[in-house]
């Protein structure tokens, strides 16, 4: 898998030639689903997706502080409580497997 940044534009592109069918579509659907959780962890915005790539808006890094750790933990708890049936479960309307790997 290759990941590139587009010269200071705040865009991040993930590419994988020979990706399994639905590979990037699944990730895009998952990111959109996670992003829809009010008060949850901020996720990268999906700008475009096709069979061989996923283009995302780059997230801005923050310094690790106790306040940012507390905020992230609070947001993560909200995300985890959002109602997914199980690990690898897809968002509503998604049909197909959700875990790619060995």
C-alpha positions as CSV (number, residue, x, y, z in Angstrom):
1,X,0.0,0.0,0.0
2,X,1.3,3.5,-0.8
3,X,0.3,6.7,0.9
4,X,1.2,10.1,-0.4
5,X,0.6,13.7,0.6
6,X,-0.3,16.2,-2.0
7,X,2.2,19.1,-1.5
8,X,0.8,21.0,1.4
9,X,-2.8,20.8,0.3
10,X,-3.9,18.8,3.3
11,X,-4.8,15.8,1.2
12,X,-3.7,12.2,1.9
13,X,-4.0,9.5,-0.8
14,X,-3.9,5.8,-0.1
15,X,-3.3,3.5,-3.0
16,X,-3.1,-0.2,-3.5
17,X,-2.8,-1.9,-6.9
18,X,-4.6,-5.2,-6.9
19,X,-6.7,-4.3,-3.9
20,X,-9.5,-6.8,-3.2
21,X,-12.9,-5.8,-4.5
22,X,-14.5,-3.2,-2.1
23,X,-11.3,-2.6,-0.2
24,X,-11.3,1.2,-0.3
25,X,-15.1,1.4,-0.5
26,X,-15.3,-0.4,2.8
27,X,-12.8,1.9,4.5
28,X,-14.6,5.0,3.1
29,X,-18.0,3.7,4.4
30,X,-16.5,3.0,7.8
31,X,-14.9,6.4,8.0
32,X,-18.1,8.1,7.0
33,X,-20.0,6.0,9.6
34,X,-17.5,6.8,12.4
35,X,-17.6,10.5,11.4
36,X,-21.4,10.6,11.8
37,X,-21.2,9.9,15.6
38,X,-22.1,13.1,17.4
39,X,-19.3,13.9,19.9
40,X,-17.2,10.9,18.7
41,X,-13.6,10.8,17.6
42,X,-12.9,13.1,14.6
43,X,-12.1,11.1,11.5
44,X,-10.5,12.0,8.2
45,X,-13.0,13.3,5.7
46,X,-13.4,11.1,2.6
47,X,-12.9,13.3,-0.5
48,X,-13.0,10.5,-3.1
49,X,-12.8,6.7,-3.4
50,X,-12.4,4.3,-6.3
51,X,-11.2,0.7,-6.8
52,X,-7.5,1.5,-6.3
53,X,-7.4,4.6,-4.0
54,X,-8.9,6.5,-1.2
55,X,-8.4,10.3,-0.9
56,X,-8.8,11.8,2.5
57,X,-8.5,15.3,4.1
58,X,-5.4,15.2,6.2
59,X,-6.0,15.5,10.0
60,X,-4.1,18.1,12.0
61,X,-1.8,16.7,14.6
62,X,-1.9,18.1,18.2
63,X,0.6,18.0,20.9
64,X,0.1,15.2,23.4
65,X,-1.2,16.8,26.6
66,X,-3.2,15.4,29.5
67,X,-6.1,17.6,28.3
68,X,-6.0,16.2,24.7
69,X,-5.7,12.7,26.0
70,X,-8.8,13.2,28.2
71,X,-10.7,14.7,25.3
72,X,-9.7,11.8,23.0
73,X,-10.6,9.2,25.6
74,X,-14.0,10.9,26.1
75,X,-14.7,11.0,22.3
76,X,-13.5,7.4,21.9
77,X,-16.0,6.3,24.6
78,X,-18.8,8.0,22.7
79,X,-17.7,6.3,19.5
80,X,-17.5,2.9,21.1
81,X,-21.0,3.4,22.5
82,X,-22.5,4.3,19.1
83,X,-24.0,0.9,18.5
84,X,-21.9,-1.3,16.1
85,X,-23.0,-4.9,16.4
86,X,-19.4,-6.2,16.5
87,X,-15.8,-5.6,15.3
88,X,-15.8,-5.6,11.5
89,X,-19.6,-4.8,11.3
90,X,-20.5,-2.5,8.5
91,X,-22.6,0.6,8.5
92,X,-26.3,0.4,7.7
93,X,-26.8,-0.4,4.1
94,X,-23.4,-1.9,3.6
95,X,-23.3,-5.4,2.2
96,X,-20.2,-7.5,2.3
97,X,-17.3,-8.5,4.5
98,X,-15.7,-5.9,6.6
99,X,-12.4,-7.3,7.6
100,X,-9.5,-7.7,5.1
101,X,-6.5,-9.6,6.2
102,X,-4.8,-12.9,6.4
